[in-house]
Amino acid sequence: MVGGGIGVRQTIPSHVGARRFSLLRRNGAGNADLLSVHEIPSAKDARQMPRHPSDISGEGLYILCHGHKDVEAIREALRREAMAVDGIEYEETSKVVLQLNDANSDWLWLQRLPYQVSIYSALIAGWASLPLVFHEQTAVLFNEYLVHGDALEADVTRTCFNIGTWTWGWMEPQLGTVSFFLLCVQFAREQAMELGIRPFTDRRKKAMGTALVAKFPQYNPKLVRAYAEATALKKNEREAIMVEQAYIEAKMAALRAKRIAQGFPIHGAEFIDAART
């Protein structure tokens, strides 16, 4: 820097794997004041960044599982749990996760049915209300067959606004009552949650967790319950598990090739421990 102004000075400490940038400002006396020090990732940091749950430490997995309810982290924790309990290799853990997934997905279509019916019913009712209020032909037919009210006056201009004014006489009670009912139900649900009363969906997820823990008592019940609740009522996880299995097999093959190239043609648990060094 020459004269006043702000400049940037780059240093690379030997004990830090990131480049450090110091923001300097020349003061009136020509001295440099340190404004801030910020470290940015180096290429080494980028290469060492976890790209899959299998790259995360046990402590990190615990936080993601129980703090954030991350499904991928829970699956990875279940894989390690299966290795510890069943004494199997990492590549073989997918079969255990698949067993838990299949057990938790029993009658999934039936469990999802009430929610799907509610979704489609709400969408149909919402879209149907528009022509019932503003469309002349639809409103005339609805009045003729169901309402049996006064017909639209002949001298009224046929605009959507005048049609809405006419239909509102019989549509307002239904729409207003339904809206007020939903508002009251939502308010009651919020107050129940304040008292610690779990909504129906939460109670259903808890029941699914209890059932899965009973089916697999040999594994950590907190992990099994977390997996059941995180995947409850959602799509089947089989495809995601098989994608993870393909990634694991490719990763393990690359690690084996690396160790063989280094002169360590080893396998099994000994290979896993050496591959991490």
C-alpha positions in Angstrom: 0.0 0.0 0.0 1.1 3.5 -0.8 -0.3 6.3 1.2 -3.8 5.9 2.8 -6.2 3.2 1.9 -6.9 -0.5 2.6 -4.8 -3.4 1.5 -4.6 -7.1 1.9 -1.6 -9.1 3.1 -1.4 -12.8 2.7 0.4 -15.1 5.1 0.5 -18.9 5.2 1.3 -20.1 8.8 3.1 -23.4 8.8 0.8 -24.8 11.5 -2.5 -24.0 9.7 -3.7 -25.7 6.5 -5.4 -22.6 5.3 -4.3 -19.3 3.8 -4.7 -16.3 6.1 -5.6 -12.9 4.8 -5.0 -9.8 7.0 -6.9 -6.7 6.1 -4.8 -3.6 6.7 -5.6 0.1 6.6 -3.1 2.9 6.5 -3.8 5.6 9.1 -2.8 9.2 8.9 0.6 8.6 10.4 1.4 6.0 7.8 1.1 3.1 10.2 -0.9 -0.1 9.3 -3.8 -1.0 11.6 -5.0 -4.6 11.6 -8.8 -4.7 10.8 -9.5 -8.4 10.6 -7.9 -11.8 10.2 -9.8 -14.4 8.1 -8.8 -17.9 7.2 -10.1 -19.4 4.0 -9.9 -23.1 3.1 -6.9 -24.4 1.3 -6.9 -27.1 -1.4 -5.9 -29.6 1.2 -8.9 -28.6 3.4 -11.1 -29.0 0.3 -9.8 -32.5 -0.4 -10.2 -33.5 3.3 -13.8 -32.3 3.5 -16.4 -35.0 4.3 -18.3 -35.9 1.1 -20.3 -38.8 2.6 -21.6 -39.8 6.0 -18.9 -42.5 6.2 -16.3 -39.7 6.3 -17.8 -38.2 9.5 -16.5 -39.0 12.9 -18.6 -40.7 15.6 -19.1 -37.5 17.5 -20.3 -35.7 14.4 -22.7 -38.5 13.5 -24.2 -38.4 17.0 -24.9 -34.7 16.7 -26.5 -35.2 13.2 -28.5 -38.2 14.4 -29.9 -36.9 17.6 -29.7 -33.1 17.1 -30.7 -32.7 13.5 -32.5 -36.0 12.8 -30.5 -36.4 9.5 -31.6 -39.6 7.8 -28.3 -40.2 6.0 -26.4 -39.8 9.2 -28.8 -42.1 11.0 -28.3 -44.8 8.3 -24.5 -44.5 8.7 -24.8 -44.8 12.5 -26.9 -47.9 12.0 -24.2 -49.3 9.7 -21.6 -48.9 12.4 -24.0 -50.3 15.0 -24.4 -53.4 12.9 -20.7 -53.8 12.5 -20.2 -53.6 16.3 -23.2 -55.9 17.2 -23.1 -58.4 14.3 -19.4 -58.4 13.6 -19.8 -57.9 9.9 -17.8 -55.9 7.4 -18.8 -52.4 6.3 -19.9 -53.5 2.8 -22.3 -56.0 4.4 -24.2 -53.5 6.5 -26.7 -52.5 3.8 -28.6 -55.8 4.3 -29.2 -54.8 7.9 -30.4 -51.3 7.0 -32.6 -52.8 4.3 -34.2 -55.1 6.9 -35.0 -52.1 9.1 -36.3 -50.2 6.2 -38.6 -53.0 5.0 -39.9 -53.6 8.5 -40.6 -49.9 8.9 -42.3 -49.7 5.5 -44.8 -52.5 6.1 -48.3 -51.3 4.8 -46.7 -47.9 4.0 -49.4 -47.3 1.3 -52.1 -47.8 3.9 -50.4 -45.5 6.5 -50.0 -42.8 3.9 -53.6 -43.1 2.6 -55.4 -40.8 5.1 -52.8 -38.0 4.3 -53.1 -38.5 0.6 -56.9 -38.4 0.8 -56.7 -35.2 2.8 -54.3 -33.6 0.3 -56.4 -34.4 -2.8 -59.7 -33.5 -1.1 -58.3 -30.1 -0.1 -57.0 -29.5 -3.6 -60.3 -30.5 -5.2 -62.4 -28.5 -2.8 -60.2 -25.4 -3.2 -60.2 -25.4 -7.0 -63.9 -26.4 -7.2 -64.8 -23.4 -5.1 -63.7 -20.9 -7.9 -66.1 -22.0 -10.6 -68.9 -22.6 -8.1 -68.6 -18.9 -7.1 -67.6 -17.1 -10.2 -68.5 -19.3 -13.3 -72.1 -18.7 -14.5 -72.9 -22.1 -16.1 -71.4 -24.0 -13.1 -73.2 -21.8 -10.6 -76.5 -22.2 -12.4 -76.3 -26.0 -12.5 -75.3 -26.1 -8.8 -78.2 -23.9 -7.9 -80.6 -25.9 -10.0 -79.8 -29.3 -8.6 -78.6 -28.6 -5.1 -79.4 -25.1 -3.8 -82.9 -24.5 -5.4 -82.5 -20.8 -4.7 -83.5 -17.8 -6.7 -82.3 -17.7 -10.3 -80.0 -15.0 -11.5 -81.9 -11.9 -12.6 -82.1 -11.6 -16.4 -81.1 -7.9 -16.4 -77.8 -8.5 -14.4 -74.6 -8.1 -16.4 -72.9 -11.5 -16.6 -69.5 -10.6 -15.1 -67.6 -12.8 -12.7 -68.1 -10.2 -10.0 -71.9 -10.1 -10.4 -72.0 -13.9 -10.6 -70.0 -14.0 -7.3 -72.4 -11.6 -5.7 -75.3 -13.9 -6.6 -73.7 -17.1 -5.6 -72.3 -15.7 -2.3 -75.8 -16.0 -0.8 -75.4 -19.8 -0.5 -71.7 -20.2 -0.7 -70.8 -17.9 2.1 -72.1 -20.1 5.0 -70.2 -23.1 3.7 -67.0 -21.4 3.0 -67.1 -19.2 6.1 -68.0 -22.1 8.4 -65.3 -24.4 7.0 -62.7 -21.6 7.3 -63.6 -20.9 10.9 -63.6 -24.6 11.8 -60.1 -25.0 10.4 -58.9 -21.9 12.2 -60.3 -23.3 15.5 -58.7 -26.7 15.0 -55.3 -25.1 14.2 -55.5 -23.0 17.3 -56.4 -26.0 19.4 -53.5 -27.9 18.0 -51.1 -25.2 18.8 -52.3 -25.0 22.4 -52.1 -28.8 22.8 -48.5 -28.7 21.6 -47.7 -26.0 24.2 -49.0 -28.5 26.8 -46.7 -31.2 25.4 -49.6 -33.1 23.8 -48.2 -34.8 20.7 -50.2 -34.4 17.5 -51.6 -37.5 15.8 -48.8 -37.8 13.3 -46.1 -37.5 16.0 -47.9 -40.2 18.1 -48.1 -42.4 15.0 -44.3 -42.0 14.4 -43.6 -42.8 18.0 -45.7 -46.0 17.7 -43.8 -47.0 14.6 -40.5 -46.4 16.4 -41.6 -48.6 19.3 -42.6 -51.3 16.9 -39.3 -51.2 15.1 -37.3 -51.3 18.4 -39.3 -54.4 19.4 -38.4 -56.1 16.1 -34.7 -55.3 16.4 -33.9 -55.4 20.1 -30.2 -56.2 19.5 -29.4 -52.8 18.2 -29.2 -49.4 20.0 -32.9 -48.6 20.6 -32.3 -44.8 20.3 -30.8 -45.3 16.9 -33.5 -47.7 15.7 -36.2 -45.3 17.0 -34.6 -42.3 15.4 -34.5 -44.1 12.0 -38.1 -45.2 12.3 -39.4 -41.7 13.2 -37.2 -40.0 10.6 -38.4 -42.2 7.7 -42.0 -42.8 9.0 -44.7 -42.2 6.4 -42.2 -41.2 3.8 -41.2 -43.0 0.6 -39.4 -46.3 0.8 -35.7 -45.9 1.5 -34.6 -49.0 -0.5 -33.4 -47.0 -3.5 -31.3 -44.6 -1.4 -29.8 -47.5 0.5 -28.7 -49.2 -2.7 -27.2 -46.0 -4.0 -25.2 -45.8 -0.8 -24.1 -49.4 -1.2 -22.8 -48.7 -4.7 -20.9 -45.7 -3.3 -19.4 -47.8 -0.5 -18.3 -50.6 -2.8 -16.6 -48.1 -5.1 -14.9 -46.4 -2.2 -13.7 -49.6 -0.7 -12.4 -50.8 -4.0 -10.4 -47.6 -4.4 -9.0 -48.0 -0.9 -8.0 -51.6 -1.6 -6.2 -50.5 -4.8 -4.4 -47.8 -2.9 -3.3 -50.1 -0.2 -2.1 -52.8 -2.6 -0.2 -50.1 -4.5 1.5 -49.3 -1.2 2.4 -52.9 -0.7 -0.3 -53.8 1.8 -2.5 -56.5 0.2 -4.7 -57.0 3.3 -8.4 -57.6 3.8 -11.1 -57.5 6.4 -11.0 -55.5 9.7 -7.2 -55.2 9.4 -7.7 -53.6 6.0 -10.2 -51.1 7.4 -7.9 -50.0 10.2 -4.9 -49.7 7.8 -6.9 -47.8 5.2 -7.7 -45.1 7.7 -4.1 -44.4 8.4 
